[in-house]
Amino acid sequence: MKNYDEEIALKTNFVAKKNIKSEKIKTTNINILLNRVRLDRKKTLQKKILFTFFLVVTVGLIGIFSI
């Protein structure tokens, strides 16, 4: 009987520690997520501006050379 009780106590202790560790892993700072969204928006805006610039330059060069 004693071994069985000790075994149950060890298992419950292990499960309790596992739950505590999993709760710590799942926490996330909201500021990190917001900064990531801002950086993604900034990158996409820069790509759009760069694409528009090259498009305008290409159209302009084609217009100049076609005259």
mmCIF file of the N, C-alpha and C atoms, coordinates in Angstrom:
data_MODEL
# 
_entry.id   MODEL 
# 
loop_
_atom_site.group_PDB 
_atom_site.id 
_atom_site.type_symbol 
_atom_site.label_atom_id 
_atom_site.label_alt_id 
_atom_site.label_comp_id 
_atom_site.label_asym_id 
_atom_site.label_entity_id 
_atom_site.label_seq_id 
_atom_site.pdbx_PDB_ins_code 
_atom_site.Cartn_x 
_atom_site.Cartn_y 
_atom_site.Cartn_z 
_atom_site.occupancy 
_atom_site.B_iso_or_equiv 
_atom_site.pdbx_formal_charge 
_atom_site.auth_seq_id 
_atom_site.auth_comp_id 
_atom_site.auth_asym_id 
_atom_site.auth_atom_id 
_atom_site.pdbx_PDB_model_num 
ATOM 1   N N  . MET A 1 1  ? 0.821  -1.189 0.000   1.00 0.00 ? 1  MET A N  1 
ATOM 2   C CA . MET A 1 1  ? 0.000  0.000  0.000   1.00 0.00 ? 1  MET A CA 1 
ATOM 3   C C  . MET A 1 1  ? 0.865  1.252  0.000   1.00 0.00 ? 1  MET A C  1 
ATOM 4   N N  . LYS A 1 2  ? 1.956  1.210  0.707   1.00 0.00 ? 2  LYS A N  1 
ATOM 5   C CA . LYS A 1 2  ? 2.789  2.386  0.827   1.00 0.00 ? 2  LYS A CA 1 
ATOM 6   C C  . LYS A 1 2  ? 3.376  2.775  -0.527  1.00 0.00 ? 2  LYS A C  1 
ATOM 7   N N  . ASN A 1 3  ? 3.824  1.805  -1.294  1.00 0.00 ? 3  ASN A N  1 
ATOM 8   C CA . ASN A 1 3  ? 4.413  2.089  -2.599  1.00 0.00 ? 3  ASN A CA 1 
ATOM 9   C C  . ASN A 1 3  ? 3.381  2.694  -3.543  1.00 0.00 ? 3  ASN A C  1 
ATOM 10  N N  . TYR A 1 4  ? 2.173  2.194  -3.478  1.00 0.00 ? 4  TYR A N  1 
ATOM 11  C CA . TYR A 1 4  ? 1.107  2.704  -4.334  1.00 0.00 ? 4  TYR A CA 1 
ATOM 12  C C  . TYR A 1 4  ? 0.810  4.172  -4.016  1.00 0.00 ? 4  TYR A C  1 
ATOM 13  N N  . ASP A 1 5  ? 0.736  4.524  -2.748  1.00 0.00 ? 5  ASP A N  1 
ATOM 14  C CA . ASP A 1 5  ? 0.480  5.904  -2.332  1.00 0.00 ? 5  ASP A CA 1 
ATOM 15  C C  . ASP A 1 5  ? 1.627  6.819  -2.744  1.00 0.00 ? 5  ASP A C  1 
ATOM 16  N N  . GLU A 1 6  ? 2.845  6.352  -2.587  1.00 0.00 ? 6  GLU A N  1 
ATOM 17  C CA . GLU A 1 6  ? 4.004  7.160  -2.983  1.00 0.00 ? 6  GLU A CA 1 
ATOM 18  C C  . GLU A 1 6  ? 4.018  7.371  -4.500  1.00 0.00 ? 6  GLU A C  1 
ATOM 19  N N  . GLU A 1 7  ? 3.625  6.358  -5.223  1.00 0.00 ? 7  GLU A N  1 
ATOM 20  C CA . GLU A 1 7  ? 3.587  6.441  -6.682  1.00 0.00 ? 7  GLU A CA 1 
ATOM 21  C C  . GLU A 1 7  ? 2.568  7.483  -7.135  1.00 0.00 ? 7  GLU A C  1 
ATOM 22  N N  . ILE A 1 8  ? 1.417  7.494  -6.495  1.00 0.00 ? 8  ILE A N  1 
ATOM 23  C CA . ILE A 1 8  ? 0.378  8.476  -6.824  1.00 0.00 ? 8  ILE A CA 1 
ATOM 24  C C  . ILE A 1 8  ? 0.859  9.878  -6.478  1.00 0.00 ? 8  ILE A C  1 
ATOM 25  N N  . ALA A 1 9  ? 1.516  10.022 -5.350  1.00 0.00 ? 9  ALA A N  1 
ATOM 26  C CA . ALA A 1 9  ? 2.017  11.331 -4.927  1.00 0.00 ? 9  ALA A CA 1 
ATOM 27  C C  . ALA A 1 9  ? 3.063  11.835 -5.914  1.00 0.00 ? 9  ALA A C  1 
ATOM 28  N N  . LEU A 1 10 ? 3.939  10.977 -6.371  1.00 0.00 ? 10 LEU A N  1 
ATOM 29  C CA . LEU A 1 10 ? 4.964  11.381 -7.327  1.00 0.00 ? 10 LEU A CA 1 
ATOM 30  C C  . LEU A 1 10 ? 4.345  11.787 -8.665  1.00 0.00 ? 10 LEU A C  1 
ATOM 31  N N  . LYS A 1 11 ? 3.335  11.021 -9.108  1.00 0.00 ? 11 LYS A N  1 
ATOM 32  C CA . LYS A 1 11 ? 2.682  11.344 -10.369 1.00 0.00 ? 11 LYS A CA 1 
ATOM 33  C C  . LYS A 1 11 ? 1.959  12.690 -10.297 1.00 0.00 ? 11 LYS A C  1 
ATOM 34  N N  . THR A 1 12 ? 1.239  12.931 -9.202  1.00 0.00 ? 12 THR A N  1 
ATOM 35  C CA . THR A 1 12 ? 0.516  14.204 -9.078  1.00 0.00 ? 12 THR A CA 1 
ATOM 36  C C  . THR A 1 12 ? 1.504  15.362 -8.971  1.00 0.00 ? 12 THR A C  1 
ATOM 37  N N  . ASN A 1 13 ? 2.623  15.146 -8.297  1.00 0.00 ? 13 ASN A N  1 
ATOM 38  C CA . ASN A 1 13 ? 3.644  16.182 -8.180  1.00 0.00 ? 13 ASN A CA 1 
ATOM 39  C C  . ASN A 1 13 ? 4.230  16.488 -9.558  1.00 0.00 ? 13 ASN A C  1 
ATOM 40  N N  . PHE A 1 14 ? 4.488  15.461 -10.335 1.00 0.00 ? 14 PHE A N  1 
ATOM 41  C CA . PHE A 1 14 ? 5.032  15.630 -11.683 1.00 0.00 ? 14 PHE A CA 1 
ATOM 42  C C  . PHE A 1 14 ? 4.055  16.371 -12.581 1.00 0.00 ? 14 PHE A C  1 
ATOM 43  N N  . VAL A 1 15 ? 2.786  16.014 -12.498 1.00 0.00 ? 15 VAL A N  1 
ATOM 44  C CA . VAL A 1 15 ? 1.763  16.666 -13.313 1.00 0.00 ? 15 VAL A CA 1 
ATOM 45  C C  . VAL A 1 15 ? 1.631  18.127 -12.906 1.00 0.00 ? 15 VAL A C  1 
ATOM 46  N N  . ALA A 1 16 ? 1.697  18.423 -11.629 1.00 0.00 ? 16 ALA A N  1 
ATOM 47  C CA . ALA A 1 16 ? 1.588  19.796 -11.155 1.00 0.00 ? 16 ALA A CA 1 
ATOM 48  C C  . ALA A 1 16 ? 2.760  20.627 -11.684 1.00 0.00 ? 16 ALA A C  1 
ATOM 49  N N  . LYS A 1 17 ? 3.960  20.090 -11.639 1.00 0.00 ? 17 LYS A N  1 
ATOM 50  C CA . LYS A 1 17 ? 5.131  20.814 -12.142 1.00 0.00 ? 17 LYS A CA 1 
ATOM 51  C C  . LYS A 1 17 ? 5.028  21.016 -13.650 1.00 0.00 ? 17 LYS A C  1 
ATOM 52  N N  . LYS A 1 18 ? 4.522  20.022 -14.346 1.00 0.00 ? 18 LYS A N  1 
ATOM 53  C CA . LYS A 1 18 ? 4.378  20.112 -15.798 1.00 0.00 ? 18 LYS A CA 1 
ATOM 54  C C  . LYS A 1 18 ? 3.389  21.211 -16.162 1.00 0.00 ? 18 LYS A C  1 
ATOM 55  N N  . ASN A 1 19 ? 2.290  21.325 -15.430 1.00 0.00 ? 19 ASN A N  1 
ATOM 56  C CA . ASN A 1 19 ? 1.294  22.364 -15.685 1.00 0.00 ? 19 ASN A CA 1 
ATOM 57  C C  . ASN A 1 19 ? 1.868  23.756 -15.446 1.00 0.00 ? 19 ASN A C  1 
ATOM 58  N N  . ILE A 1 20 ? 2.670  23.897 -14.413 1.00 0.00 ? 20 ILE A N  1 
ATOM 59  C CA . ILE A 1 20 ? 3.278  25.190 -14.109 1.00 0.00 ? 20 ILE A CA 1 
ATOM 60  C C  . ILE A 1 20 ? 4.233  25.588 -15.231 1.00 0.00 ? 20 ILE A C  1 
ATOM 61  N N  . LYS A 1 21 ? 5.034  24.645 -15.713 1.00 0.00 ? 21 LYS A N  1 
ATOM 62  C CA . LYS A 1 21 ? 5.974  24.949 -16.779 1.00 0.00 ? 21 LYS A CA 1 
ATOM 63  C C  . LYS A 1 21 ? 5.243  25.317 -18.066 1.00 0.00 ? 21 LYS A C  1 
ATOM 64  N N  . SER A 1 22 ? 4.169  24.604 -18.386 1.00 0.00 ? 22 SER A N  1 
ATOM 65  C CA . SER A 1 22 ? 3.443  24.891 -19.621 1.00 0.00 ? 22 SER A CA 1 
ATOM 66  C C  . SER A 1 22 ? 2.758  26.253 -19.554 1.00 0.00 ? 22 SER A C  1 
ATOM 67  N N  . GLU A 1 23 ? 2.324  26.681 -18.389 1.00 0.00 ? 23 GLU A N  1 
ATOM 68  C CA . GLU A 1 23 ? 1.712  27.997 -18.255 1.00 0.00 ? 23 GLU A CA 1 
ATOM 69  C C  . GLU A 1 23 ? 2.738  29.099 -18.469 1.00 0.00 ? 23 GLU A C  1 
ATOM 70  N N  . LYS A 1 24 ? 3.956  28.896 -18.016 1.00 0.00 ? 24 LYS A N  1 
ATOM 71  C CA . LYS A 1 24 ? 4.994  29.899 -18.186 1.00 0.00 ? 24 LYS A CA 1 
ATOM 72  C C  . LYS A 1 24 ? 5.380  30.039 -19.654 1.00 0.00 ? 24 LYS A C  1 
ATOM 73  N N  . ILE A 1 25 ? 5.386  28.960 -20.380 1.00 0.00 ? 25 ILE A N  1 
ATOM 74  C CA . ILE A 1 25 ? 5.793  28.991 -21.781 1.00 0.00 ? 25 ILE A CA 1 
ATOM 75  C C  . ILE A 1 25 ? 4.763  29.730 -22.625 1.00 0.00 ? 25 ILE A C  1 
ATOM 76  N N  . LYS A 1 26 ? 3.511  29.623 -22.303 1.00 0.00 ? 26 LYS A N  1 
ATOM 77  C CA . LYS A 1 26 ? 2.449  30.161 -23.139 1.00 0.00 ? 26 LYS A CA 1 
ATOM 78  C C  . LYS A 1 26 ? 2.233  31.661 -22.980 1.00 0.00 ? 26 LYS A C  1 
ATOM 79  N N  . THR A 1 27 ? 2.864  32.306 -22.017 1.00 0.00 ? 27 THR A N  1 
ATOM 80  C CA . THR A 1 27 ? 2.664  33.736 -21.839 1.00 0.00 ? 27 THR A CA 1 
ATOM 81  C C  . THR A 1 27 ? 3.448  34.498 -22.899 1.00 0.00 ? 27 THR A C  1 
ATOM 82  N N  . THR A 1 28 ? 2.843  35.547 -23.443 1.00 0.00 ? 28 THR A N  1 
ATOM 83  C CA . THR A 1 28 ? 3.464  36.357 -24.481 1.00 0.00 ? 28 THR A CA 1 
ATOM 84  C C  . THR A 1 28 ? 3.222  37.824 -24.163 1.00 0.00 ? 28 THR A C  1 
ATOM 85  N N  . ASN A 1 29 ? 4.246  38.612 -24.395 1.00 0.00 ? 29 ASN A N  1 
ATOM 86  C CA . ASN A 1 29 ? 4.118  40.042 -24.172 1.00 0.00 ? 29 ASN A CA 1 
ATOM 87  C C  . ASN A 1 29 ? 3.408  40.666 -25.372 1.00 0.00 ? 29 ASN A C  1 
ATOM 88  N N  . ILE A 1 30 ? 2.351  41.412 -25.123 1.00 0.00 ? 30 ILE A N  1 
ATOM 89  C CA . ILE A 1 30 ? 1.557  42.000 -26.199 1.00 0.00 ? 30 ILE A CA 1 
ATOM 90  C C  . ILE A 1 30 ? 2.335  43.051 -26.957 1.00 0.00 ? 30 ILE A C  1 
ATOM 91  N N  . ASN A 1 31 ? 3.280  43.723 -26.290 1.00 0.00 ? 31 ASN A N  1 
ATOM 92  C CA . ASN A 1 31 ? 4.075  44.744 -26.963 1.00 0.00 ? 31 ASN A CA 1 
ATOM 93  C C  . ASN A 1 31 ? 4.942  44.139 -28.054 1.00 0.00 ? 31 ASN A C  1 
ATOM 94  N N  . ILE A 1 32 ? 5.434  42.946 -27.847 1.00 0.00 ? 32 ILE A N  1 
ATOM 95  C CA . ILE A 1 32 ? 6.244  42.270 -28.858 1.00 0.00 ? 32 ILE A CA 1 
ATOM 96  C C  . ILE A 1 32 ? 5.393  41.998 -30.093 1.00 0.00 ? 32 ILE A C  1 
ATOM 97  N N  . LEU A 1 33 ? 4.176  41.545 -29.885 1.00 0.00 ? 33 LEU A N  1 
ATOM 98  C CA . LEU A 1 33 ? 3.285  41.268 -31.016 1.00 0.00 ? 33 LEU A CA 1 
ATOM 99  C C  . LEU A 1 33 ? 2.917  42.546 -31.766 1.00 0.00 ? 33 LEU A C  1 
ATOM 100 N N  . LEU A 1 34 ? 2.642  43.618 -31.031 1.00 0.00 ? 34 LEU A N  1 
ATOM 101 C CA . LEU A 1 34 ? 2.296  44.884 -31.675 1.00 0.00 ? 34 LEU A CA 1 
ATOM 102 C C  . LEU A 1 34 ? 3.470  45.441 -32.466 1.00 0.00 ? 34 LEU A C  1 
ATOM 103 N N  . ASN A 1 35 ? 4.670  45.331 -31.915 1.00 0.00 ? 35 ASN A N  1 
ATOM 104 C CA . ASN A 1 35 ? 5.849  45.804 -32.633 1.00 0.00 ? 35 ASN A CA 1 
ATOM 105 C C  . ASN A 1 35 ? 6.068  45.000 -33.907 1.00 0.00 ? 35 ASN A C  1 
ATOM 106 N N  . ARG A 1 36 ? 5.815  43.714 -33.867 1.00 0.00 ? 36 ARG A N  1 
ATOM 107 C CA . ARG A 1 36 ? 5.965  42.877 -35.048 1.00 0.00 ? 36 ARG A CA 1 
ATOM 108 C C  . ARG A 1 36 ? 4.978  43.303 -36.131 1.00 0.00 ? 36 ARG A C  1 
ATOM 109 N N  . VAL A 1 37 ? 3.747  43.619 -35.737 1.00 0.00 ? 37 VAL A N  1 
ATOM 110 C CA . VAL A 1 37 ? 2.744  44.075 -36.707 1.00 0.00 ? 37 VAL A CA 1 
ATOM 111 C C  . VAL A 1 37 ? 3.172  45.401 -37.314 1.00 0.00 ? 37 VAL A C  1 
ATOM 112 N N  . ARG A 1 38 ? 3.683  46.311 -36.491 1.00 0.00 ? 38 ARG A N  1 
ATOM 113 C CA . ARG A 1 38 ? 4.131  47.605 -37.009 1.00 0.00 ? 38 ARG A CA 1 
ATOM 114 C C  . ARG A 1 38 ? 5.283  47.441 -37.985 1.00 0.00 ? 38 ARG A C  1 
ATOM 115 N N  . LEU A 1 39 ? 6.216  46.568 -37.660 1.00 0.00 ? 39 LEU A N  1 
ATOM 116 C CA . LEU A 1 39 ? 7.350  46.336 -38.554 1.00 0.00 ? 39 LEU A CA 1 
ATOM 117 C C  . LEU A 1 39 ? 6.900  45.711 -39.869 1.00 0.00 ? 39 LEU A C  1 
ATOM 118 N N  . ASP A 1 40 ? 5.949  44.802 -39.801 1.00 0.00 ? 40 ASP A N  1 
ATOM 119 C CA . ASP A 1 40 ? 5.422  44.188 -41.026 1.00 0.00 ? 40 ASP A CA 1 
ATOM 120 C C  . ASP A 1 40 ? 4.737  45.235 -41.916 1.00 0.00 ? 40 ASP A C  1 
ATOM 121 N N  . ARG A 1 41 ? 3.967  46.109 -41.304 1.00 0.00 ? 41 ARG A N  1 
ATOM 122 C CA . ARG A 1 41 ? 3.300  47.167 -42.070 1.00 0.00 ? 41 ARG A CA 1 
ATOM 123 C C  . ARG A 1 41 ? 4.325  48.098 -42.709 1.00 0.00 ? 41 ARG A C  1 
ATOM 124 N N  . LYS A 1 42 ? 5.361  48.429 -41.955 1.00 0.00 ? 42 LYS A N  1 
ATOM 125 C CA . LYS A 1 42 ? 6.410  49.316 -42.467 1.00 0.00 ? 42 LYS A CA 1 
ATOM 126 C C  . LYS A 1 42 ? 7.119  48.674 -43.661 1.00 0.00 ? 42 LYS A C  1 
ATOM 127 N N  . LYS A 1 43 ? 7.416  47.380 -43.561 1.00 0.00 ? 43 LYS A N  1 
ATOM 128 C CA . LYS A 1 43 ? 8.088  46.682 -44.656 1.00 0.00 ? 43 LYS A CA 1 
ATOM 129 C C  . LYS A 1 43 ? 7.219  46.647 -45.910 1.00 0.00 ? 43 LYS A C  1 
ATOM 130 N N  . THR A 1 44 ? 5.923  46.357 -45.740 1.00 0.00 ? 44 THR A N  1 
ATOM 131 C CA . THR A 1 44 ? 5.042  46.300 -46.907 1.00 0.00 ? 44 THR A CA 1 
ATOM 132 C C  . THR A 1 44 ? 4.881  47.676 -47.536 1.00 0.00 ? 44 THR A C  1 
ATOM 133 N N  . LEU A 1 45 ? 4.835  48.731 -46.729 1.00 0.00 ? 45 LEU A N  1 
ATOM 134 C CA . LEU A 1 45 ? 4.742  50.084 -47.266 1.00 0.00 ? 45 LEU A CA 1 
ATOM 135 C C  . LEU A 1 45 ? 5.997  50.430 -48.059 1.00 0.00 ? 45 LEU A C  1 
ATOM 136 N N  . GLN A 1 46 ? 7.163  50.069 -47.535 1.00 0.00 ? 46 GLN A N  1 
ATOM 137 C CA . GLN A 1 46 ? 8.414  50.328 -48.253 1.00 0.00 ? 46 GLN A CA 1 
ATOM 138 C C  . GLN A 1 46 ? 8.453  49.572 -49.580 1.00 0.00 ? 46 GLN A C  1 
ATOM 139 N N  . LYS A 1 47 ? 7.976  48.329 -49.583 1.00 0.00 ? 47 LYS A N  1 
ATOM 140 C CA . LYS A 1 47 ? 7.944  47.554 -50.828 1.00 0.00 ? 47 LYS A CA 1 
ATOM 141 C C  . LYS A 1 47 ? 7.019  48.202 -51.845 1.00 0.00 ? 47 LYS A C  1 
ATOM 142 N N  . LYS A 1 48 ? 5.852  48.675 -51.401 1.00 0.00 ? 48 LYS A N  1 
ATOM 143 C CA . LYS A 1 48 ? 4.912  49.317 -52.309 1.00 0.00 ? 48 LYS A CA 1 
ATOM 144 C C  . LYS A 1 48 ? 5.494  50.600 -52.890 1.00 0.00 ? 48 LYS A C  1 
ATOM 145 N N  . ILE A 1 49 ? 6.154  51.396 -52.064 1.00 0.00 ? 49 ILE A N  1 
ATOM 146 C CA . ILE A 1 49 ? 6.759  52.646 -52.530 1.00 0.00 ? 49 ILE A CA 1 
ATOM 147 C C  . ILE A 1 49 ? 7.868  52.354 -53.529 1.00 0.00 ? 49 ILE A C  1 
ATOM 148 N N  . LEU A 1 50 ? 8.700  51.373 -53.243 1.00 0.00 ? 50 LEU A N  1 
ATOM 149 C CA . LEU A 1 50 ? 9.788  51.003 -54.140 1.00 0.00 ? 50 LEU A CA 1 
ATOM 150 C C  . LEU A 1 50 ? 9.245  50.499 -55.481 1.00 0.00 ? 50 LEU A C  1 
ATOM 151 N N  . PHE A 1 51 ? 8.230  49.667 -55.452 1.00 0.00 ? 51 PHE A N  1 
ATOM 152 C CA . PHE A 1 51 ? 7.612  49.161 -56.674 1.00 0.00 ? 51 PHE A CA 1 
ATOM 153 C C  . PHE A 1 51 ? 7.023  50.297 -57.504 1.00 0.00 ? 51 PHE A C  1 
ATOM 154 N N  . THR A 1 52 ? 6.336  51.233 -56.842 1.00 0.00 ? 52 THR A N  1 
ATOM 155 C CA . THR A 1 52 ? 5.745  52.369 -57.536 1.00 0.00 ? 52 THR A CA 1 
ATOM 156 C C  . THR A 1 52 ? 6.826  53.239 -58.167 1.00 0.00 ? 52 THR A C  1 
ATOM 157 N N  . PHE A 1 53 ? 7.906  53.460 -57.451 1.00 0.00 ? 53 PHE A N  1 
ATOM 158 C CA . PHE A 1 53 ? 9.018  54.253 -57.975 1.00 0.00 ? 53 PHE A CA 1 
ATOM 159 C C  . PHE A 1 53 ? 9.594  53.618 -59.240 1.00 0.00 ? 53 PHE A C  1 
ATOM 160 N N  . PHE A 1 54 ? 9.862  52.317 -59.188 1.00 0.00 ? 54 PHE A N  1 
ATOM 161 C CA . PHE A 1 54 ? 10.415 51.642 -60.359 1.00 0.00 ? 54 PHE A CA 1 
ATOM 162 C C  . PHE A 1 54 ? 9.415  51.625 -61.524 1.00 0.00 ? 54 PHE A C  1 
ATOM 163 N N  . LEU A 1 55 ? 8.156  51.514 -61.235 1.00 0.00 ? 55 LEU A N  1 
ATOM 164 C CA . LEU A 1 55 ? 7.132  51.539 -62.264 1.00 0.00 ? 55 LEU A CA 1 
ATOM 165 C C  . LEU A 1 55 ? 7.093  52.895 -62.954 1.00 0.00 ? 55 LEU A C  1 
ATOM 166 N N  . VAL A 1 56 ? 7.145  53.969 -62.169 1.00 0.00 ? 56 VAL A N  1 
ATOM 167 C CA . VAL A 1 56 ? 7.128  55.325 -62.726 1.00 0.00 ? 56 VAL A CA 1 
ATOM 168 C C  . VAL A 1 56 ? 8.379  55.567 -63.564 1.00 0.00 ? 56 VAL A C  1 
ATOM 169 N N  . VAL A 1 57 ? 9.538  55.139 -63.064 1.00 0.00 ? 57 VAL A N  1 
ATOM 170 C CA . VAL A 1 57 ? 10.791 55.309 -63.805 1.00 0.00 ? 57 VAL A CA 1 
ATOM 171 C C  . VAL A 1 57 ? 10.745 54.523 -65.113 1.00 0.00 ? 57 VAL A C  1 
ATOM 172 N N  . THR A 1 58 ? 10.256 53.302 -65.077 1.00 0.00 ? 58 THR A N  1 
ATOM 173 C CA . THR A 1 58 ? 10.168 52.473 -66.280 1.00 0.00 ? 58 THR A CA 1 
ATOM 174 C C  . THR A 1 58 ? 9.231  53.098 -67.309 1.00 0.00 ? 58 THR A C  1 
ATOM 175 N N  . VAL A 1 59 ? 8.071  53.539 -66.877 1.00 0.00 ? 59 VAL A N  1 
ATOM 176 C CA . VAL A 1 59 ? 7.115  54.170 -67.796 1.00 0.00 ? 59 VAL A CA 1 
ATOM 177 C C  . VAL A 1 59 ? 7.704  55.449 -68.362 1.00 0.00 ? 59 VAL A C  1 
ATOM 178 N N  . GLY A 1 60 ? 8.381  56.220 -67.531 1.00 0.00 ? 60 GLY A N  1 
ATOM 179 C CA . GLY A 1 60 ? 9.012  57.452 -67.983 1.00 0.00 ? 60 GLY A CA 1 
ATOM 180 C C  . GLY A 1 60 ? 10.092 57.196 -69.014 1.00 0.00 ? 60 GLY A C  1 
ATOM 181 N N  . LEU A 1 61 ? 10.941 56.213 -68.775 1.00 0.00 ? 61 LEU A N  1 
ATOM 182 C CA . LEU A 1 61 ? 12.002 55.882 -69.730 1.00 0.00 ? 61 LEU A CA 1 
ATOM 183 C C  . LEU A 1 61 ? 11.427 55.387 -71.054 1.00 0.00 ? 61 LEU A C  1 
ATOM 184 N N  . ILE A 1 62 ? 10.395 54.565 -70.983 1.00 0.00 ? 62 ILE A N  1 
ATOM 185 C CA . ILE A 1 62 ? 9.744  54.084 -72.215 1.00 0.00 ? 62 ILE A CA 1 
ATOM 186 C C  . ILE A 1 62 ? 9.147  55.267 -72.971 1.00 0.00 ? 62 ILE A C  1 
ATOM 187 N N  . GLY A 1 63 ? 8.547  56.200 -72.259 1.00 0.00 ? 63 GLY A N  1 
ATOM 188 C CA . GLY A 1 63 ? 7.970  57.379 -72.894 1.00 0.00 ? 63 GLY A CA 1 
ATOM 189 C C  . GLY A 1 63 ? 9.027  58.259 -73.531 1.00 0.00 ? 63 GLY A C  1 
ATOM 190 N N  . ILE A 1 64 ? 10.152 58.420 -72.865 1.00 0.00 ? 64 ILE A N  1 
ATOM 191 C CA . ILE A 1 64 ? 11.225 59.264 -73.401 1.00 0.00 ? 64 ILE A CA 1 
ATOM 192 C C  . ILE A 1 64 ? 11.850 58.624 -74.640 1.00 0.00 ? 64 ILE A C  1 
ATOM 193 N N  . PHE A 1 65 ? 12.106 57.329 -74.607 1.00 0.00 ? 65 PHE A N  1 
ATOM 194 C CA . PHE A 1 65 ? 12.767 56.649 -75.726 1.00 0.00 ? 65 PHE A CA 1 
ATOM 195 C C  . PHE A 1 65 ? 11.820 56.408 -76.910 1.00 0.00 ? 65 PHE A C  1 
ATOM 196 N N  . SER A 1 66 ? 10.539 56.461 -76.680 1.00 0.00 ? 66 SER A N  1 
ATOM 197 C CA . SER A 1 66 ? 9.613  56.230 -77.773 1.00 0.00 ? 66 SER A CA 1 
ATOM 198 C C  . SER A 1 66 ? 9.399  57.487 -78.611 1.00 0.00 ? 66 SER A C  1 
ATOM 199 N N  . ILE A 1 67 ? 9.777  58.625 -78.120 1.00 0.00 ? 67 ILE A N  1 
ATOM 200 C CA . ILE A 1 67 ? 9.587  59.889 -78.860 1.00 0.00 ? 67 ILE A CA 1 
ATOM 201 C C  . ILE A 1 67 ? 10.598 60.022 -79.951 1.00 0.00 ? 67 ILE A C  1 
# 
